[in-house]
Amino acid sequence: MSLIVAARFEGFEAAKAAASRLATSGFPDWDIHTFYVNPAGEHGRFPYGGDRRSDPDAGRADMGAYLGAGGVGAVFAVFGGFVAAELSDSTAAILAAAGVG
């Protein structure tokens, strides 16, 4: 069975000092981990988890996704229209259909 040493500290500096003392007393560096646990109740404040509605670093990622998908779709629609036009005689109808699709 594994040995687990756990503690709670007031700040990160105290946790870092304790981890350093563990390392000098023989614990290997790869077995020492420091992490923060939110106070009780803050993990389930939103239906999908977390303690805030969205990640503040995400910004307007949805707009980038919409523009990227729309741009790639438009490029492939035009490309598909030109490819289909080379395979058929009704060029105008195929280009119009590719532009709509």
Sequence and secondary structure as in RCSB ss.txt:
>XXXX:A:sequence
MSLIVAARFEGFEAAKAAASRLATSGFPDWDIHTFYVNPAGEHGRFPYGGDRRSDPDAGRADMGAYLGAGGVGAV
FAVFGGFVAAELSDSTAAILAAAGVG
>XXXX:A:secstr
         SSHHHHHHHHHHHHHTT  GGG        TTSTBSSTTSBSSSS TTTTTHHHHHHHHHHHHHHH
HHHHHHHHHHHH S HHHHHHHHHH 
